[in-house]
Amino acid sequence: MRKIDRFVFDANTWVSVFLLSESSVSAKAYYKAKGLGEIVHSEETLSEFVDVFVRPKFDRYLSLNKRLIIIEDLKAFVRVVPITSTIKACRDPKDDKYLELAVSSESSLIVTGDKDLLVLHPFQGVQIMTPADFLNKS
């Protein structure tokens, strides 16, 4: 049986996926990942995305009600996995949760624009790349 590819997106990349057009680089990376495998979250990464996405500064792009609907839709299709590894490797400790998620879920890739994560590529066999680099990867 073939191993399913799993993908981790950080909160800022998710915000870009949902606030920019469907033809944006982040949205295209999301569709590519969704077509190749499954997208995973932990309780902590999902909570961070929700906290960021409901901020009033995004009201000018999408109403809070529409953002709440997007959040519920996202919860319905991503797989929430338990964290089984504690990692302290990132120069920004708040980003360790993405490394923990990737390792715990045996993900193949973290999609992010965060330089604190990108500098760690690869991390314990997990690739870390920008949405654009992921799209250009064959």
C-alpha positions in Angstrom: 0.0 0.0 0.0 1.4 3.4 -1.0 2.0 5.9 1.8 -0.2 9.0 1.6 1.6 12.3 1.3 0.7 14.7 4.0 1.1 18.4 4.0 1.3 21.1 6.6 0.5 24.8 5.9 1.3 27.5 8.4 -1.3 30.0 9.5 0.0 32.8 7.3 -0.1 30.6 4.3 -3.7 29.6 5.1 -4.7 33.3 5.4 -3.2 33.9 1.9 -5.1 30.9 0.5 -8.4 32.2 1.6 -8.0 36.0 1.3 -6.3 36.1 -2.1 -7.7 35.0 -5.4 -8.0 31.3 -6.4 -5.2 32.0 -8.9 -2.8 33.2 -6.2 0.4 31.2 -5.6 -0.7 30.1 -2.1 -4.1 28.9 -3.4 -2.5 27.0 -6.2 -0.1 25.4 -3.7 -3.1 24.4 -1.6 -4.9 22.8 -4.6 -1.8 21.0 -5.6 -1.3 19.6 -2.0 -5.0 18.6 -1.8 -4.7 16.7 -5.1 -1.6 14.9 -4.0 -2.6 13.8 -0.5 -4.0 15.1 2.7 -3.6 18.3 4.6 -3.1 18.0 8.3 -3.4 20.2 11.4 -2.9 19.8 15.1 -5.2 21.3 17.6 -2.6 24.0 18.2 -2.0 24.9 14.5 -5.7 25.0 13.8 -6.2 27.2 16.8 -3.5 29.6 15.7 -5.1 29.9 12.2 -8.5 30.6 13.7 -7.1 33.2 16.0 -5.3 35.0 13.1 -8.2 34.6 10.6 -10.8 36.3 12.8 -8.8 39.4 13.4 -10.7 42.6 12.5 -7.9 43.7 10.1 -9.3 41.1 7.6 -12.8 42.6 7.7 -12.1 44.7 4.6 -11.3 41.5 2.6 -14.1 39.1 3.9 -16.8 39.6 6.4 -16.3 37.8 9.8 -19.3 35.6 9.0 -17.7 34.4 5.7 -14.4 33.8 7.5 -16.2 31.7 10.1 -17.8 29.6 7.4 -14.4 29.1 5.8 -13.0 28.0 9.2 -15.8 25.4 9.6 -15.3 24.1 6.1 -11.6 23.8 6.7 -12.2 21.8 9.9 -14.4 19.4 7.9 -11.8 18.4 5.4 -8.4 18.6 7.2 -7.2 15.8 9.3 -6.4 16.8 12.9 -3.6 14.6 14.2 -2.2 14.2 17.7 1.2 15.5 18.5 3.6 12.7 19.5 6.9 14.6 19.2 8.1 17.6 21.2 10.6 19.7 19.2 12.5 22.8 20.1 14.5 23.6 17.0 13.2 26.8 15.4 14.7 30.2 16.2 11.1 31.3 16.8 9.8 28.9 19.4 6.2 29.6 18.3 6.9 27.9 15.0 8.0 24.6 16.6 4.4 23.5 16.5 4.6 23.2 12.7 7.7 21.0 13.0 6.0 18.9 15.7 3.0 18.5 13.5 5.0 17.5 10.4 7.1 14.9 12.3 4.1 13.6 14.3 2.0 13.1 11.1 4.9 11.9 9.0 4.2 14.7 6.6 6.4 15.2 3.5 6.3 19.0 3.4 5.6 22.2 5.3 4.4 25.0 3.1 5.3 28.3 4.5 6.8 31.7 3.8 8.2 32.0 7.3 12.0 32.4 7.1 12.4 30.9 10.6 11.0 27.6 9.2 12.5 27.8 5.7 16.0 28.0 7.1 15.6 24.5 8.6 14.9 22.8 5.2 15.0 19.9 5.3 14.0 19.0 8.9 14.1 15.3 9.9 13.2 14.3 6.4 10.5 16.9 6.0 10.9 19.4 3.2 10.1 23.0 4.0 9.4 25.4 1.1 7.5 28.4 0.0 4.2 28.0 -1.9 6.0 29.1 -5.1 8.8 26.5 -4.6 6.3 23.8 -4.0 4.4 24.7 -7.2 7.7 24.5 -9.2 8.6 21.1 -7.7 7.8 18.3 -10.1 
